[in-house]
Amino acid sequence: MAQRAPCSVLVRREEQLSTLEDALLEARRGRGRLVVLAGEAGIGKTRLAGELARQARRLGATVLSGGCSEAELSLPYLPFVEAIGNYLGSQDVGALSARLGPAGSELAQLFPQFGAGRAPEMSSDPGQAKLRLYGAIVSLLAIPAQDHTLLLVVEDVHWADDSTRELLDHIARRLTGLRALVVVTYRSDELHRRHPFLPTVRAWRRSGLADVVDLEPLSEAGVAEMIASMTGSDSVDRELVELMYERTEGNPFVLEEMLSEAAACLEPGRAWSREALDELGIPETVRDTILHRLARLEPEHAATLEVAAVLGRSFDYPTLLAVARAGDAVVQSALETAVAQLLVEEHRDGRGRYRWRHALTQEAIYDDIVTPRRQAIHSRAADALSLAEATRPVDVAHHLLGAGRFEEAVPICLRSATEAERAVALSEAAALLERVLPHLGDPVERATTVCRIGHNRALNGEPGAAERWLAEGVEELEALGEPLAAARFRVILGRCFWERSQPDRAREEYERARAVLAAAGPSAALAMVHVRLAGLHAFELEYERCLDAAREAVAIAEDAGADFERLYALGFLGLGYLDAGGPERGFEVMDACFREARERAYWSVAQNVTWNDIWSRIHVLWGDLETRLERFATMPSWPLIELTMSSARSYVSLARGELHAAREDAERGITLNERLGYRKMAWRCRVHLAEILVELGRQAEAEAVLPAPATRTELQDVVYDAHAQVRSRLAAGELDGALELAREILAQGDRFAVYRGPLAVAVEAFVAGGDLEAADAAIERAGAHRTDVGTAFLDEMRGRVCLARADASAAVPFLRDAVEAAERAGYPLVALRSRVLLAEARA
């Protein structure tokens, strides 16, 4: 069969290539860039990236590339393992280790070349382990970037696993100052509105992190130009152009495949025309075209390529030879034919590794193999790979499952899941466990695996999914006589219930877990139970009980040597001190907790204590908000941290009177929390957005977004929503509704006194309704509290009531003090409210 020639020119992509070239030159100057190539399958993303790679090599840059896989099971971080693994094959790993220092040992989780022995166990804080790994990968990539300039190409990100997407986002945010260009490709036709990569792309666009290059189909003129290049014609039949444009819709790969099919069938010397192609009966679809081409190969060559399709998007010669069982001569001949026909291409390092030139080709051939033959090939592949020294367990598991050899796949999948957990690839670990769950025979192992799936989902920020798995697994463990194991997972289940706005169920799980764990002595799990109970007490504004539970958690954690849990408990110790020991002491403890959490890279603790610090400062009118907000910049860009930062930034913006910025972040917080299943956090964002809209005078919008008071689940929720609930009703003239809410606040007045804000808004309602006796009672509750913070709220209440009694002279000093205190602390909206009243008093 004649050798095929691809289109020799890059048709109608000059502008896009220029964008990539400019980005590469910027990277060479030390201004790292991220470029995203988007377009449908076959549109030319790989071709364009390949052209850039050739130019980068000519300039002396190091080019690394890897692709994501659509395989049911694949290695976490696959494109990075592939790209960096190829790079390490040509480097002195010892020299790299010396340059990396301690970071090198972290890389052993993915690259055994950097260390021998067992990979480190998962940290109590998976975020800590993840950040160390991500930081080590960035440090490694910085070496070729520093030495030469780095071009990293990551293809087919629409198939990326969660860990790959997260690592890619981490790298994207750390390109500043690096001589590196990262190019990402994805199929835009695969990115439906709920695709997990879509929010990442949108965030990159919004923040300016990435230049997004959209590749559109070729126009008719572009199709004509490509036909002319491939056929060597100076002029192209107009009807032929119309036919091919109609058939291919301007897709370059489809056009190339159909023209190649036609070239193979067209009589020598016959002119290219629509009439000639109509007579040949060119297939209607690219899939049919590919399969037609395969059918024309020698049978043994076609069979060998079917084996290659089962092996995946890329494969090596020894494995293909072992699985095909056709002998060296046949396999070599098949590869020569496939390369000549542009079906596959050999890796440029010349070490016997091959890659399908386009994923569509591999997909079409694989899907066409009948099931019994496909399973047989998978089975031979599993056997061959299990004998190869460098084979990754997950690859063997993939082929065993494809072969239907489930019993053999189970232990390998379990081992692969453990490796994924150690590499903090939590979603991938859960997927592996879910895949083998139906094939587990031992009931205890099955129940533990169900809980393990739930734990991974919880750690990955999926409380809804985690709750379902954990509830089932915990029940099974209890029934099987494993109460201690069940109790450890109950702690995680309780947190899932709380995140999904079910605090009573959360408390029930915590108490049941505590009863079992306490009998077994101090442990990290027992300490965490007390941390969670401290949180529930704080959310009910029971700060003395919060303080007691936090102290107990610290003591247990110290006895158990559980450092992560000890630090987590310190954050709640600070919350407890806000009421029971004084705000200044509470904030000092929270500061110390953050500093140590940051030093130890316990980022979930750092995120939690920073949020509690900012929220508490705002509600007691304490200053220094910006320095607390800046702490998020030192944290990794994980989903939970991103959404917490959005909420915190929104609260600070509202406190500073920056209403439009506050609104934007509140809306983003709702979107992020709802996408991740954090019902409680989404509720908080909604009431906060409603408060912002009330301040903006957008009453109808506020009413539309504000959850009903009946959706509250904890007393602290009133602190969150009191301003929006009461003021929206006052603005709408619903005085009875506002008064009803104000009386609810007054009924719990002693517990709201530490914050005073809800009591202040209750006084607004009482004054509006003429119930000055109730307003006096609210002031008495607020003034009786021993705290000296939030005095602006107290003085505003007193001045408002004096005005209501027509005693302007008595109101003036209260309101003047309220304005001064609010401005001194940096709360202009609170000051403005008192200024309006002060102006009224002086009128």
Number of C-alpha atoms within 10 A of each C-alpha: 10 9 13 18 13 14 18 9 11 16 17 17 15 11 10 14 17 12 14 25 16 11 22 31 19 16 25 23 14 19 17 26 27 24 22 24 24 21 20 18 21 21 21 23 23 20 15 18 21 14 14 21 21 12 14 20 14 10 14 11 22 19 22 22 23 20 23 24 22 17 12 11 21 21 25 28 25 20 23 23 17 18 18 20 16 15 17 15 11 9 10 9 15 12 9 15 18 11 14 18 11 11 21 23 21 22 24 19 20 23 16 14 17 18 15 11 7 10 17 14 12 17 15 14 16 21 21 20 22 24 21 16 23 21 20 20 21 18 17 19 21 20 17 19 24 15 11 17 29 28 28 23 25 26 24 22 21 21 20 25 23 18 21 21 18 21 21 20 18 18 18 20 16 14 21 15 14 21 27 33 28 24 24 24 22 24 19 16 11 13 15 10 9 9 11 17 20 15 15 15 15 13 13 20 14 10 8 11 19 21 17 20 18 15 17 15 20 21 14 18 15 18 26 21 22 25 24 18 17 18 17 10 13 9 11 18 15 12 12 20 22 17 16 22 21 11 18 22 17 21 21 22 20 23 22 21 21 25 21 21 19 19 17 16 13 16 11 8 6 8 14 19 15 17 11 16 19 11 9 14 10 18 16 11 13 21 18 15 22 22 16 14 17 20 12 12 16 14 12 15 23 20 18 24 25 22 27 29 25 24 23 17 23 21 18 16 17 15 18 25 20 17 23 22 13 16 10 15 9 16 22 17 15 21 22 17 21 23 19 16 18 17 21 23 19 19 13 9 10 8 10 12 17 21 20 22 19 19 19 18 21 24 17 17 21 20 14 12 16 9 13 10 13 19 20 17 23 25 20 20 26 25 16 18 21 16 10 11 7 9 12 15 22 23 21 26 29 23 25 25 23 23 22 14 16 18 14 14 24 22 15 21 29 21 17 25 25 20 24 24 21 21 27 26 25 26 24 24 27 23 18 27 24 16 17 21 19 11 14 16 10 8 12 17 13 20 26 20 22 25 31 21 28 29 24 24 24 23 18 23 20 20 26 19 18 25 24 16 22 29 18 14 25 24 16 21 24 15 13 13 11 16 18 16 17 27 26 23 24 28 24 26 28 28 23 29 22 21 21 20 21 17 20 15 16 24 21 13 21 26 19 16 24 23 12 17 23 15 10 11 11 19 20 22 25 29 32 27 31 27 29 27 24 28 25 23 24 21 18 17 25 19 26 20 19 30 27 16 26 30 22 20 32 25 16 24 26 17 15 18 14 19 17 20 27 26 25 27 31 26 29 33 32 30 32 30 22 25 24 20 18 18 23 14 18 23 24 13 21 24 20 15 24 27 13 14 23 19 10 13 20 25 25 21 24 28 23 17 27 25 21 17 23 23 19 18 23 22 19 23 27 21 17 13 23 12 10 18 17 13 15 22 9 10 19 21 18 20 15 19 19 18 23 21 24 22 27 26 25 28 27 23 20 24 20 16 19 16 19 15 15 25 23 14 22 28 18 17 27 23 15 21 22 15 15 18 18 22 21 21 20 26 24 22 29 23 25 29 31 29 29 26 24 22 18 13 13 15 18 13 13 24 20 10 17 22 18 11 13 6 10 17 17 18 18 19 19 20 19 22 25 26 23 25 26 24 22 26 21 19 14 12 11 13 18 13 15 26 23 14 21 26 19 12 24 23 13 14 21 19 21 22 28 26 26 30 26 26 31 28 23 31 30 23 28 24 22 15 14 14 13 18 12 18 26 17 16 29 26 16 20 29 19 10 17 13 19 11 21 24 21 29 30 25 25 29 30 26 28 27 25 20 19 15 14 12 14 20 13 16 26 24 16 22 30 20 19 29 26 15 21 23 18 14 19 20 22 19 18 22 24 16 14 28 19 12 20 24 12 13 21 10 7
